[in-house]
Amino acid sequence: MERFFTPIGWKTAPLELIQAFADRQHGLVARWQLVKAGLEGWEVDNLVDAERLLRVHRGVYGAGHRPRGPRSREMAVVLLAGAEGALAQQSSAALWAITRPWHGPVHVLGPRSRKGDGFVIHRARDLPDDDVTVHWGIPTTTPLRTLLDLSRTLSLDALDAALSEALVRRLVALEDVRARARGKLRKLVGTAAPTRSKLERDFRTLLREHGLPQPESNGFVEGIEVDLHWPEHRLIVEIDGYGTHDHRRAFETDRVRDQRLLVAGWRVARVTDWQMDELRAETAGRFAALLSRRAC
C-alpha cells in the first residue's frame, strides 16, 4: 500500500510541486519527499532560505506558512519518521475516534526510535503492510493494530471502552480481534460487544466471572430495542443506572415496554449498577436460575 502521495513523472516548478504535497498532507511536506520527486538538496535549501519552506521539524516543512490545521501536528511527526512512518497508539486511537481526543505527545511508529518536544517515534520491529492504512490523509495503524498496541498501555477499563467503540463503529470485526488478541485484550474478547454503555460491559463481565452465557447486545425484540437478550431463553435484560429515569414519562414508558414484551412471551429483568456492585454474587445467582430455563 502506498502510504504517501507520490507525484510520479512530475514535470513542474518546485513551488507547484511543494503545493501538490501540501494540499494532500495538511499543509506539510518532507525533504525526503521533495528529493524523491526530483529536487536537488541545494534547491530545497534555497527554498528554506527564501522562506518558501518553513521548518516544523528537521526535514519537515510548512508550505509557505506554519500549518495550524487539526491534523497537521500528527502529520508532521509521521513525515519526520520517514517513508515507513505511521501514526500509532493513543494518537491513532484518537484519529479513529475510538478514544477521547489525545492531547499528549504524538505517537508514531518508524524504523528508528526518537523522542522530541511533543512527539515520540517508536521503533517498529513488526509492522506488516496490512497493519497500516491511510485515514484523514495520514498514514496510521489500522484500528485492529491500534487496539493491539494499546493493550500494552491502557487500563483494562479504558481498553474495554476503546474495543467497544471500535465494534460500535464497525472498524473491527470481533472474529479478527479474537484471532490476534493477546494480554489484556484477550481477557476482553469473551465479553466484548458493540455498546457504548459501561454498565452493559460490567454486566457482561459479571456473567463471564460466573460462567454464564453472553447475551446479544442492542438488538430488537418484537420491534422494541432492548439492551441485552438471550433469544433461546426468551430473556431480556435492561440496564438501569441511577439517573436513567429523569422524568415520569420515561419511567412509565419503560414499564409499558416491559408489559408488551411479557405479553409476547419474553421475560424482562432490570439490573442496576447498585445490584452489580453490592449484590454481585446474588445477582449472578438469580441470572443462573433464569438462564437455566429455556424457552418453551
MARLOSE-95711 format. One record per residue: x, y, z of N, C-alpha, C in turn. Coordinates in steps of 0.001 Angstrom, whole numbers, padded with zeros to 6 digits, always signed. Example, Ala and Ser with C-alpha at 12.3 -4.5 7.8 and 13.67 -1.06 7.14 Angstrom:
MARLOSE-95711
+013190-005690+007800+012300-004500+007800+013200-003300+007800/+012850-002250+007080+013670-001060+007140+012900+000030+007870/
END
This chain:
MARLOSE-95711
+000829-001198+000000+000000+000000+000000+000868+001253+000000/+000515+002214-000863+001253+003468-000916+000789+004360+000227/+001706+004679+001147+001313+005450+002323+001254+006937+002038/+002109+007413+001155+002215+008843+000904+001959+009154-000560/+001504+010380-000801+001337+010873-002157+002696+010908-002861/+002747+010358-004076+003981+010357-004860+003685+010898-006254/+004207+012074-006607+003942+012654-007934+004834+012016-008995/+004494+010816-009415+005306+010081-010379+005323+010820-011714/+006531+011030-012251+006678+011696-013530+006304+013166-013487/+006411+013771-012312+006002+015165-012147+006953+016089-012926/+006363+016918-013742+007153+017885-014517+006582+019272-014253/+007088+019920-013239+006540+021222-012897+007547+022005-012081/+007228+023255-011772+008110+024116-010989+008139+023653-009539/+009242+023905-008829+009359+023472-007437+008212+023932-006544/+007769+025175-006698+006697+025683-005836+005385+024941-006073/+005115+024576-007307+003908+023807-007598+004020+022392-007031/+005219+021842-007092+005450+020520-006521+005207+020544-005010/+005749+021547-004337+005549+021695-002894+004070+021797-002561/+003354+022615-003341+001931+022807-003066+001142+021522-003278/+001564+020730-004270+000882+019458-004523+000985+018537-003314/+002171+018488-002703+002326+017702-001469+001496+018305-000339/+001626+019617-000157+000969+020276+000971-000545+020140+000917/-001120+020176-000293-002571+020051-000427-003085+018714+000082/-002236+017708+000032-002648+016358+000433-002157+015974+001826/-001320+016812+002419-000660+016446+003681-000824+017524+004746/-002007+018104+004806-002322+019077+005854-001319+020234+005895/-000905+020682+004698-000040+021842+004598+001434+021564+004775/+001844+020295+004739+003219+019908+005060+003884+019131+003926/+005212+019158+003940+005996+018369+003007+007326+018031+003681/+007878+016879+003337+009154+016450+003908+010268+016566+002866/+011459+016841+003355+012633+016947+002469+012815+015669+001666/+012664+014504+002331+012883+013253+001628+011884+013071+000477/+010685+013637+000626+009708+013544-000452+010102+014403-001644/+010584+015597-001366+010974+016501-002450+012165+015955-003225/+013132+015383-002500+014296+014789-003160+013873+013589-003995/+012982+012776-003428+012488+011615-004170+011745+012037-005432/+011081+013206-005366+010314+013704-006517+011191+014384-007560/+012491+014554-007253+013391+015068-008276+014118+016353-007953/+013848+017007-006833+014574+018228-006483+015956+017879-005932/+016914+018737-006170+018245+018589-005601+018242+019141-004175/+019161+018656-003363+019250+019123-001990+019442+020624-001899/+020276+021176-002798+020522+022610-002752+019266+023416-003105/+018404+022839-003967+017159+023528-004307+016245+023615-003087/+016204+022534-002305+015404+022546-001081+015966+023571-000110/+017304+023605+000022+017941+024574+000926+017612+026009+000515/+017624+026289-000784+017302+027630-001259+015861+028016-000934/+014966+027047-001035+013556+027306-000726+013370+027586+000764/+014172+026910+001578+014133+027173+003027+014670+028573+003310/+015806+028924+002673+016408+030253+002872+015453+031358+002426/+014684+031100+001377+013742+032094+000861+012414+032077+001625/+012329+031211+002638+011130+031079+003473+009910+030627+002677/+010185+029942+001566+009107+029254+000863+008757+027953+001590/+009725+027435+002329+009533+026285+003204+009879+026724+004624/+008970+026520+005556+009186+026912+006952+009346+025663+007804/+010458+025580+008504+010797+024383+009276+009810+024141+010413/+009256+022935+010449+008400+022486+011560+009177+021498+012423/+009785+020531+011778+010755+019614+012391+011933+019546+011419/+013002+018941+011846+014143+018803+010949+013728+018007+009709/+013798+018662+008560+013433+017999+007313+011943+017960+007038/+011145+018629+007849+009688+018692+007637+009287+020164+007632/+008546+020563+006601+008283+021983+006397+006812+022275+006142/+006414+023478+006520+005143+024021+006090+005337+024713+004757/+004322+024658+003901+004435+025243+002562+004099+026724+002621/+005098+027553+002971+004925+028997+002994+004350+029547+004272/+003866+028668+005140+003340+029105+006443+003378+027910+007388/+003288+028195+008643+003260+027098+009623+001823+026593+009733/+001583+025352+009344+000208+024843+009329-000389+024786+010729/-001665+025127+010823-002353+025104+012104-003611+024237+012043/-003721+023417+011041-004901+022563+010893-004990+021539+012000/-006166+020924+012164-006377+019988+013268-005545+018718+013183/-005027+018380+011999-004245+017149+011841-002787+017409+011482/-002388+018661+011403-001026+018957+010969+000020+018491+011974/-000307+018540+013271+000653+018106+014297+001000+016637+014114/-000021+015800+013912+000219+014373+013716+000943+014099+012401/+000506+014788+011332+001112+014567+010020+002588+014920+010040/+002963+015985+010744+004364+016421+010774+005262+015348+011372/+004797+014670+012431+005633+013654+013072+005704+012397+012215/+004608+012057+011551+004642+010912+010632+005663+011158+009524/+005685+012368+008963+006669+012701+007929+008088+012678+008489/+008230+013109+009734+009545+013092+010378+010086+011671+010487/+009193+010713+010693+009613+009313+010831+010084+008715+009515/+009727+009331+008395+010182+008835+007098+009118+008071+006339/+009545+007460+005245+008607+006800+004339+007890+005618+004980/+008431+005087+006084+007794+003957+006761+007027+004392+008008/+006839+005687+008188+006164+006188+009377+004665+005937+009355/+004099+005766+010543+002648+005580+010675+002223+006033+012066/+001166+006796+012133+000595+007209+013419+000203+005967+014208/+000339+006009+015544+000125+004796+016323-000380+005111+017724/-000730+004036+018427-001106+004058+019837-002199+005095+020133/-002024+005914+021184-003082+006852+021563-003413+007830+020446/-002403+008231+019662-002639+009174+018572-003505+008555+017480/-003218+007310+017138-004031+006623+016137-005446+006377+016660/-005554+005996+017928-006878+005754+018516-007741+007009+018462/-007138+008155+018737-007879+009409+018670-008252+009742+017227/-007361+009444+016274-007658+009700+014867-008862+008871+014417/-008936+007631+014882-010064+006753+014548-011290+007052+015407/-011122+007921+016412-012219+008302+017323-012757+007113+018106/-011845+006205+018497-012263+005112+019380-011891+005410+020825/-011176+006499+021040-010932+007017+022384-011179+008526+022341/-011062+009177+023481-011213+010625+023527-010048+011295+022798/-010213+012569+022419-009100+013286+021786-007833+013203+022639/-006710+013054+021966-005419+012866+022636-004612+014150+022546/-004262+014701+023708-003513+015959+023739-002071+015769+024221/-001671+014523+024415-000303+014242+024818+000620+014222+023610/+001828+013692+023774+002772+013636+022656+002240+012784+021510/+002577+013161+020298+002182+012390+019123+002997+011100+019090/+002305+009972+018979+002978+008667+018928+002974+008140+017491/+004147+007752+017033+004325+007282+015657+005233+006062+015676/+005003+005142+014766+005917+004024+014537+006804+004348+013346/+008065+003974+013449+009015+004230+012371+010198+003290+012456/+011135+003397+011529+012280+002476+011521+013270+002720+012652/+013265+003941+013237+014193+004252+014324+013450+004990+015436/+013809+004693+016665+013172+005380+017793+013754+006784+017931/+012905+007694+018381+013318+009081+018526+012297+009805+019386/+012760+010756+020164+011860+011498+021041+012219+012971+020978/+011215+013822+021010+011449+015259+020987+010313+015993+021653/+010277+017281+021485+009252+018112+022096+007893+017814+021458/+007039+017128+022199+005686+016857+021713+005531+015630+020855/+006538+014771+020768+006385+013559+019960+007279+012439+020465/+006848+011223+020149+007646+010020+020405+007533+009130+019172/+008669+008794+018570+008691+007833+017474+009216+006512+018032/+008407+005483+017944+008762+004161+018459+009299+003310+017309/+010345+002590+017593+010883+001707+016567+009894+000570+016313/+009521+000391+015056+008561-000651+014683+009314-001921+014309/+009349-002854+015226+010051-004117+014946+009195-005064+014111/+007898-004866+014163+006992-005746+013419+005776-004924+012996/+005792-004431+011766+004675-003641+011254+004374-004069+009814/+003578-005145+009660+003230-005596+008302+002430-004529+007564/+002492-004555+006250+001744-003592+005437+000255-003645+005736/-000256-004830+006058-001687-004965+006336-002101-004239+007611/-001143-003873+008442-001449-003174+009689-001415-001655+009540/-001211-001185+008316-001131+000255+008066-002134+000637+006991/-002786+001766+007185-003705+002300+006184-003582+003820+006204/-004448+004502+005486-004464+005964+005482-005845+006430+005918/-005893+007312+006914-007159+007843+007420-007001+009346+007592/-007954+010105+007080-007858+011565+007081-006541+012037+006439/-006079+011264+005447-004870+011638+004741-003579+011323+005472/-003652+010652+006616-002464+010380+007432-002197+008882+007484/-001005+008426+007124-000669+007015+007333-000781+006662+008817/-001502+005605+009117-001767+005254+010516-001974+003758+010647/-001768+003253+011836-002061+001840+012058-003565+001618+011961/-003942+000444+011508-005355+000100+011395-005999+000072+012785/-007322+000146+012866-007965+000061+014177-007579-001199+014958/-007483-002337+014270-007116-003567+014965-005699-003490+015510/-004752-003058+014686-003370-002934+015166-003277-001900+016287/-004058-000833+016179-004065+000181+017229-004515-000416+018559/-005558-001221+018530-006033-001871+019764-004975-002822+020323/-004307-003556+019449-003255-004470+019901-002142-003700+020610/-001753-002557+020051-000696-001757+020666-001170-001121+021975/-002425-000672+022006-002958-000047+023216-003089-001040+024366/-003200-002314+024041-003369-003313+025101-002161-003365+026030/-001026-002789+025597+000164-002774+026447+000159-001587+027403/-000630-000557+027102-000519+000676+027883-001804+001114+028572/-002966+000835+027999-004219+001289+028592-004638+000407+029757/-005411+000981+030668-006027+000183+031723-007061-000738+031094/-007468-001763+031828-008446-002715+031295-009755-002016+030951/-010214-001104+031817-011469-000396+031557-011373+000485+030318/-010257+001211+030172-010092+002088+029024-009982+001283+027727/-009283+000158+027780-009167-000706+026609-010530-001301+026246/-011306-001673+027254-012653-002198+027048-013513-001181+026312/-013441+000078+026746-014226+001129+026101-013781+001351+024659/-012463+001323+024410-011951+001519+023051-012379+000374+022134/-012296-000855+022623-012711-002010+021837-014200-001929+021515/-015007-001576+022509-016445-001479+022292-016781-000401+021267/-016096+000736+021348-016344+001818+020388-015954+001386+018977/-014837+000662+018855-014425+000172+017540-015455-000800+016964/-016062-001606+017833-017100-002538+017384-018377-001791+017012/-018758-000801+017818-019950+000001+017526-019823+000654+016156/-018641+001185+015872-018429+001916+014621-018004+000993+013474/-017993-000301+013736-017682-001322+012732-016310-001107+012104/-015372-000687+012929-013992-000518+012471-013217-001827+012572/-013671-002716+013429-013059-004040+013570-014164-005085+013635/-013809-006297+013299-014717-007440+013450-014252-008257+014647/-015195-008708+015454-014837-009422+016682-014004-010665+016391/-014305-011361+015303-013536-012572+014993-012080-012229+014661/-011838-011071+014046-010463-010657+013748-009720-010292+015038/-010416-009621+015944-009806-009294+017234-009474-010580+017984/-010399-011506+017992-010194-012772+018709-008982-013524+018160/-008772-013453+016849-007674-014203+016223-006310-013649+016613/-006234-012351+016934-004927-011747+017206-004769-011222+018633/-005817-011301+019414-005777-010708+020760-004722-011359+021629/-004116-010527+022488-003160-011015+023464-003255-010123+024707/-002683-010604+025802-002649-009809+027026-004026-009375+027474/-004154-008095+027838-005419-007569+028342-006536-007668+027312/-006176-007516+026048-007204-007580+025012-007834-008965+024946/-007036-009989+025170-007566-011358+025164-008597-011553+026282/-008361-010900+027424-009311-011015+028539-010679-010429+028202/-010690-009454+027295-011928-008742+026990-012733-009376+025866/-012110-010208+025076-012777-010730+023887-014057-011476+024237/-014029-012218+025343-015195-013017+025722-016419-012203+026082/-016233-010952+026471-017372-010110+026856-017524-008898+025948/-016730-008813+024892-016780-007649+024008-018098-007613+023254/-018607-006401+023060-019857-006211+022331-019912-004779+021815/-020650-004553+020730-020779-003194+020209-021715-002350+021059/-021215-001795+022139-022015-000949+023010-021150+000137+023624/-021739+001317+023798-021027+002418+024448-021311+002455+025951/-022140+001528+026437-022546+001545+027830-021573+000777+028719/-020938+001475+029643-020045+000811+030580-020817-000161+031468/-022060+000187+031828-022855-000698+032678-023143-002014+031967/-023403-001960+030666-023621-003205+029928-022351-004051+029918/-021212-003392+029740-019956-004141+029740-019676-004726+031123/-020019-003992+032183-019846-004515+033544-020721-005737+033765/-021943-005694+033238-022837-006839+033402-022306-008056+032651/-021760-007826+031469-021164-008933+030721-019989-009550+031493/-019224-008705+032149-018105-009200+032946-018612-010047+034098/-019679-009603+034749-020270-010387+035842-020691-011774+035342/-021330-011819+034179-021749-013108+033608-020539-014000+033338/-019496-013394+032764-018297-014176+032446-017646-014738+033708/-017579-013915+034749-016946-014353+036005-017660-015548+036625/-018945-015694+036338-019720-016794+036930-020078-017865+035908/-019388-017852+034753-019557-018915+033773-020902-018931+033083/-021554-017780+032993-022880-017710+032381-022766-017269+030926/-023701-017677+030081-023598-017350+028647-023781-015861+028378/-023121-015397+027329-023199-013988+026956-024453-013728+026104/-025100-012597+026326-026301-012251+025545-025956-011520+024259/-026953-011340+023412-026829-010458+022265-027039-009032+022745/-026396-008082+022058-026391-006703+022537-027169-005788+021610/-027974-004887+022211-028647-003811+021488-029420-004306+020267/-030177-005377+020456-030987-005901+019362-032434-005452+019470/-033242-005924+018527-034669-005600+018520-035473-006863+018797/-036428-006748+019699-037332-007842+020043-038756-007306+019910/-039543-007959+019071-040920-007503+018836-040958-006026+018452/-039942-005589+017672-039891-004210+017229-039427-003217+018275/-038996-003710+019441-038548-002853+020541-037048-003055+020738/-036288-001969+020779-034844-002081+021021-034602-002368+022493/-033821-003408+022759-033526-003808+024136-032013-003772+024358/-031617-003697+025621-030183-003636+025931-029495-004962+025626/-029981-006035+026243-029358-007354+026110-030459-008405+026062/-030220-009483+025318-031222-010554+025334-030612-011885+024903/-031254-012945+025390-030911-014313+025031-032112-014899+024287/-032082-014977+022966-033243-015481+022221-033671-016876+022632/-032680-017765+022888-033031-019149+023219-033703-019277+024575/-033524-018299+025416-034166-018305+026745-035336-017338+026824/-035557-016578+025751-036588-015542+025721-036493-014656+026973/-035249-014268+027235-034947-013447+028408-034305-012141+027958/-034790-011026+028495-034294-009692+028178-033780-009034+029446/-032672-008322+029318-032140-007537+030437-032082-006078+030020/-032608-005227+030865-032472-003787+030707-031582-003290+031842/-030539-002523+031482-029598-002000+032469-030038-000589+032859/-030308-000397+034142-030765+000902+034642-029732+001508+035582/-029104+002598+035161-028287+003375+036087-029175+004227+036969/-028611+004781+038018-029397+005562+038984-030097+006737+038309/-029427+007338+037315-030012+008518+036681-030721+008218+035376/-031084+006959+035132-031697+006602+033860-033023+007318+033644/-033865+007361+034661-035198+007941+034520-035234+009301+035206/-035053+010343+034415-035019+011669+035000-036376+012366+034951/-037392+011670+034426-038735+012226+034499-039763+011100+034437/-040968+011400+034788-042018+010395+034951-042336+009669+033645/-042334+010410+032524-042704+009789+031260-041760+008655+030894/-040454+008853+031073-039501+007786+030765-039738+006572+031651/-040009+006815+032918-040283+005728+033857-041492+004919+033394/-042573+005614+033044-043796+004925+032635-043612+004219+031290/-042906+004852+030369-042680+004244+029049-041968+002909+029174/-040971+002841+030041-040237+001589+030235-041140+000494+030778/-042047+000847+031668-042958-000172+032237-043936-000684+031182/-044411+000191+030319-045293-000235+029233-044548-001165+028278/-043304-000819+027960-042465-001693+027116-042347-003077+027726/-042034-003117+029017-041872-004405+029699-043137-005247+029587/-044288-004619+029749-045558-005354+029691-045820-005896+028289/-045494-005108+027267-045681-005576+025891-044793-006779+025603/-043582-006757+026107-042673-007880+025900-043133-009116+026660/-043664-008916+027853-044192-010039+028629-045370-010687+027919/-046253-009877+027357-047402-010399+026606-046930-011226+025412/-045802-010798+024803-045256-011516+023649-044466-012758+024048/-044391-013041+025340-043737-014262+025797-042285-014114+026207/-041846-012874+026414-040470-012631+026849-040452-012264+028332/-039449-012768+029034-039226-012353+030421-038285-011145+030417/-038600-010160+031232-037802-008942+031289-037268-008752+032701/-035954-008608+032819-035322-008364+034118-034543-007057+034038/-034683-006240+035056-033949-004969+035110-032834-005082+036143/-031641-004643+035738-030461-004726+036594-029903-003321+036775/-029530-002999+038002-028960-001682+038289-027476-001797+038602/-026783-000658+038518-025367-000652+038867-025171-001010+040336/-026119-000635+041200-026022-000977+042627-026061-002487+042819/-026939-003178+042083-027005-004642+042191-025687-005285+041779/-025078-004725+040722-023814-005302+040250-022668-005023+041213/-022756-003942+041967-021691-003593+042907-021902-004248+044272/-023108-004105+044826-023371-004515+046210-023929-005921+046334/-024581-006424+045298-025199-007758+045355-024682-008615+044193/-023405-008547+043969-022837-009151+042769-023088-010667+042700/-022707-011375+043735-022890-012832+043731-024364-013201+043683/-025175-012477+044446-026611-012759+044466-027238-012506+043099/-026821-011428+042435-027338-011116+041099-026945-012205+040110/-025700-012656+040182-025254-013738+039301-026063-015004+039553/-026358-015293+040812-027142-016480+041144-028544-016424+040560/-029165-015243+040635-030506-015106+040076-030501-015339+038575/-029469-014815+037903-029422-014994+036447-029037-016421+036068/-028289-017084+036907-028023-018505+036661-029335-019278+036668/-030236-018937+037608-031534-019596+037675-032392-019237+036460/-032404-017948+036088-033199-017526+034935-032719-018188+033646/-031389-018319+033518-030833-018893+032301-030883-020414+032284/-031265-020998+033385-031407-022459+033405-032722-022887+032759/-033596-021914+032521-034900-022215+031901-034853-021809+030442/-035094-022766+029588-035132-022465+028155-036565-022135+027743/-036668-021429+026619-037991-021067+026128-038778-022313+025753/-040067-022269+025995-040925-023408+025680-041225-023465+024182/
END
